[in-house]
């Protein structure tokens, strides 16, 4: 398996979000490749999107989101759960895609539905902040075979504070997949 190219991530965030569905998240942990199929994501469109962390501007926390595409933005919520976003669009945009759920493929034996559980299962934490996902030890790859999928669009989860942005259809998931965090 080879990492996706930087060009894959340097596109409109909603397009990248939908194109990530069915791709494989791969991370080497303790000599084993943990692999999961991405089945649910959320798009965060930049500083104008009141649900995006970049809506507060450039900070030490959001710096990687304003950088080049294809890097991991990992943060801690509620002081206990890590979440991972993938930076999208050209350098300076401040947009990203949150990974919400995986279908286990290899070397994963725990729950992977929900961004915190996904990170725990994959061994993702703040040490992965700013990781280049075009590298060889932690990346996203094309699956070996092609699978026809139907994509469902729904409002994002847990962003009620974002006013009109809370209702935007920016959560995407594979229809009928049992690993999706919330239907």
C-alpha positions as CSV (number, residue, x, y, z in Angstrom):
1,X,0.0,0.0,0.0
2,X,1.2,3.5,-0.8
3,X,0.1,6.8,0.7
4,X,-2.3,9.0,-1.2
5,X,-0.6,11.9,-2.9
6,X,-0.6,15.5,-1.6
7,X,-2.8,16.5,-4.6
8,X,-5.6,14.2,-3.2
9,X,-5.9,16.5,-0.1
10,X,-5.3,19.8,-2.0
11,X,-8.9,20.0,-3.2
12,X,-12.3,21.3,-2.0
13,X,-12.9,19.9,1.6
14,X,-16.3,18.4,0.9
15,X,-14.9,16.6,-2.2
16,X,-12.0,15.2,-0.1
17,X,-14.3,14.2,2.7
18,X,-16.5,12.1,0.4
19,X,-13.5,10.7,-1.5
20,X,-12.0,9.5,1.9
21,X,-14.9,7.1,2.4
22,X,-13.8,3.6,1.6
23,X,-10.1,4.6,1.8
24,X,-7.8,2.8,4.3
25,X,-6.2,4.5,7.4
26,X,-2.9,2.7,8.1
27,X,-0.6,3.2,11.1
28,X,2.4,1.2,12.2
29,X,2.1,0.5,15.9
30,X,4.5,-1.9,17.7
31,X,5.7,-3.4,14.5
32,X,2.2,-4.1,13.2
33,X,0.2,-2.2,10.6
34,X,-3.2,-1.3,12.0
35,X,-5.6,-0.7,9.2
36,X,-9.2,0.5,9.1
37,X,-11.6,1.5,6.3
38,X,-12.9,5.1,6.7
39,X,-16.7,4.9,6.9
40,X,-17.7,8.3,8.4
41,X,-16.2,11.8,8.2
42,X,-17.1,15.5,8.8
43,X,-16.0,18.5,6.7
44,X,-14.8,21.7,8.4
45,X,-14.6,24.4,5.8
46,X,-12.3,27.1,7.3
47,X,-12.5,30.3,9.4
48,X,-15.9,31.2,8.0
49,X,-17.3,27.9,9.3
50,X,-18.3,28.6,12.9
51,X,-17.9,24.9,13.9
52,X,-14.3,24.8,12.7
53,X,-11.5,25.3,15.2
54,X,-10.1,27.8,12.7
55,X,-13.0,30.1,13.2
56,X,-11.0,31.6,16.1
57,X,-8.1,32.3,13.7
58,X,-4.6,31.2,13.7
59,X,-3.5,29.9,17.1
60,X,-0.8,27.5,18.3
61,X,-3.5,24.8,18.3
62,X,-4.8,25.4,14.8
63,X,-1.4,26.2,13.1
64,X,-1.2,22.9,11.3
65,X,-4.7,23.5,9.8
66,X,-3.5,26.6,8.1
67,X,-0.5,24.7,6.7
68,X,-0.2,22.6,3.6
69,X,-2.8,19.8,2.9
70,X,-2.2,16.2,3.9
71,X,-1.1,16.7,7.5
72,X,-2.8,15.4,10.7
73,X,-4.5,17.9,13.0
74,X,-4.8,15.9,16.3
75,X,-6.4,17.5,19.4
76,X,-7.8,16.5,22.8
77,X,-11.4,17.0,23.8
78,X,-12.9,16.8,27.3
79,X,-9.3,16.2,28.5
80,X,-9.5,12.5,27.6
81,X,-10.3,11.8,23.9
82,X,-8.1,12.4,20.9
83,X,-9.6,13.4,17.6
84,X,-7.9,13.5,14.2
85,X,-8.6,15.8,11.2
86,X,-6.8,15.8,7.9
87,X,-5.8,19.2,6.5
88,X,-7.3,19.9,3.1
89,X,-7.2,22.6,0.4
90,X,-4.2,24.9,-0.3
91,X,-1.9,26.3,2.3
92,X,-3.5,29.0,4.4
93,X,-7.1,27.8,4.0
94,X,-7.7,26.4,7.5
95,X,-10.0,23.6,6.4
96,X,-9.9,19.9,7.4
97,X,-11.9,16.6,7.5
98,X,-12.6,14.9,10.9
99,X,-12.4,11.1,10.9
100,X,-15.5,9.8,12.8
101,X,-15.5,6.0,12.3
102,X,-13.6,3.1,10.8
103,X,-14.4,-0.4,9.9
104,X,-11.6,-2.6,11.3
105,X,-9.5,-4.3,8.5
106,X,-6.3,-5.6,10.2
107,X,-4.9,-5.6,13.7
108,X,-7.8,-3.7,15.3
109,X,-9.9,-5.6,17.9
110,X,-11.7,-2.7,19.7
111,X,-14.6,-0.3,19.0
112,X,-13.8,2.2,16.2
113,X,-17.1,4.2,15.9
114,X,-16.7,7.7,17.1
115,X,-13.6,10.0,16.7
116,X,-12.2,9.2,20.2
117,X,-12.5,5.5,19.9
118,X,-11.1,5.6,16.4
119,X,-8.0,7.4,17.6
120,X,-7.6,5.0,20.6
121,X,-7.9,1.9,18.3
122,X,-5.3,3.3,15.9
123,X,-2.9,4.6,18.6
124,X,-3.3,8.2,17.5
125,X,-2.6,10.9,20.1
126,X,-1.2,14.4,20.2
127,X,2.3,13.1,19.3
128,X,0.8,12.7,15.8
129,X,-0.1,16.4,15.6
130,X,1.3,17.7,12.3
131,X,2.3,14.3,11.0
132,X,2.7,14.1,7.2
133,X,0.1,11.6,5.9
134,X,2.1,11.2,2.8
135,X,4.8,9.3,4.8
136,X,5.3,5.6,5.0
137,X,4.3,4.8,8.6
138,X,1.0,6.6,9.1
139,X,-1.0,7.3,6.0
140,X,-4.2,6.9,4.0
141,X,-4.2,4.5,1.0
142,X,-6.5,3.2,-1.7
143,X,-8.2,-0.1,-0.9
144,X,-7.1,-3.1,-2.9
145,X,-10.4,-3.6,-4.7
146,X,-13.2,-1.3,-5.8
147,X,-16.4,-1.1,-3.8
148,X,-19.5,0.7,-4.9
149,X,-20.8,2.8,-2.0
150,X,-23.8,5.1,-1.4
151,X,-22.9,8.3,0.6
152,X,-25.3,9.7,3.1
153,X,-25.1,13.4,4.1
154,X,-26.3,14.6,7.5
155,X,-25.6,17.5,9.9
156,X,-22.4,17.3,11.9
157,X,-22.5,15.9,15.4
158,X,-21.9,18.0,18.6
159,X,-21.7,21.5,17.0
160,X,-24.9,23.0,18.2
161,X,-23.0,26.1,19.3
162,X,-22.2,27.0,15.6
163,X,-25.5,28.6,14.8
164,X,-26.6,28.1,11.2
165,X,-23.4,26.0,10.6
166,X,-24.8,23.3,13.0
167,X,-27.4,22.2,10.5
168,X,-25.2,22.1,7.4
169,X,-25.0,18.7,5.7
170,X,-21.3,18.2,6.2
171,X,-21.2,14.8,7.8
172,X,-20.8,12.0,5.2
173,X,-21.0,8.2,5.8
174,X,-21.3,5.0,3.9
175,X,-24.9,3.9,3.8
176,X,-25.6,0.7,5.7
177,X,-22.2,0.4,7.3
178,X,-22.5,-1.0,10.8
179,X,-19.5,0.9,12.1
180,X,-20.9,4.4,11.5
181,X,-21.1,6.2,14.9
182,X,-24.6,7.6,14.5
183,X,-27.2,7.1,11.7
